[in-house]
Amino acid sequence: MTTTRKPATKKVAPNWKTPGSPHELEPLDQLAHSIVTDRPDLMPSVERIMVAALDGDGRLRALTLFRDSLTTPGDANRDPRVAIARCQTGGDVQQ
């Protein structure tokens, strides 16, 4: 007799640090969750951006700069301090 298994439903992640489905998180938290899910070794860098003295939009910009830098060799925004500084000053966030 064959048993039929119910498809496992992925548990909803309560925050960006926790494994699970990020679909109920805010866009900023979804982005942070995506980065640390793909690259758990980047948790300290993402954490630094998430607790930085930035408003929500600034934090999202800094996290986006950081994420995009991961696929661009030599991008200065790979250092989360650089991405944060670029968003704190309100200066040009483009490379």
N, C-alpha and C positions, 0 to 999 in steps of 0.2 A: 504494500500500500504506500502510495506516495503522499507525503505531507506537503501541503501548500503553505508557504510562509508568507506572512503579510509583509509588504514592503516596509522597510524601516523608515520611519519619518525622522527627519533630522531635528534635533532639539533646537529650539530658538535660543540664540546667544543673548544673554541679558546685557552684555556690554561688549565693547570692541576687543577686549582681552580674552574673552572666553570662547572656546570652540563652539560651533553650532551654526545655525542658519542666521545670517545677519539681516534678513529681510525686514525685520521690525525696527531696526536701528535707524537713527538719523543718518543723513548722507555723510557727514564727517566721520561718524563712528563706523559706517560701512566701509569707507575708504581705509581707515586705520585697521579694521578687521581684515580686509582683503590683503593688506601688506603683510601683517603678521601671520596670516594663514599661509601665504605663499613663502614667506621668509621669516620664520620664528626668531632667527638670530638678530633681526632688526628691531625686536621689541624695545630695547633701551632707546634707540633713536626715535622710534614712533612715540614712546612715552614722553621723551623730552619735548617733542612738538605738542603733544596733547596737553601738557601741563604748562606750556609757555604762556607768558603774559601777553596773550593775543585775544582779540575778540573771535567769535565763531568764524567769521569770514576770513580773517587773517590766518587762523589755524588751518582752515581748509586750503587756503592758498599755499601755506608753508608745507603742508602734507602733500599737496599735489606737486609742488616743486621737488620735494624729496623723492616721491614715487617716480616721477619722470626721470630724475637723475640716475636712477638705478639701471637704466638701459642706455645711458649716454656716458661713455668713458670720459673721465676728466671733468665732469660737471661738478662745479663747486657746491651745488646744493645737496650733494651726497652727504655732506656734513650738515646735520640738522641745525646746528648753530647758525650756519650761513643762511639756510632757508628761513629760519626764524627771524634773523636780523633783517633780511630783505623785506619781510612782511611787517616788521615793527616800524620801520622808518617810513613805510608807505611809498618807498622808492620803486623804481622799475623792477618788477619781478621777472621780467623776461631775461633769458640768457643772452 
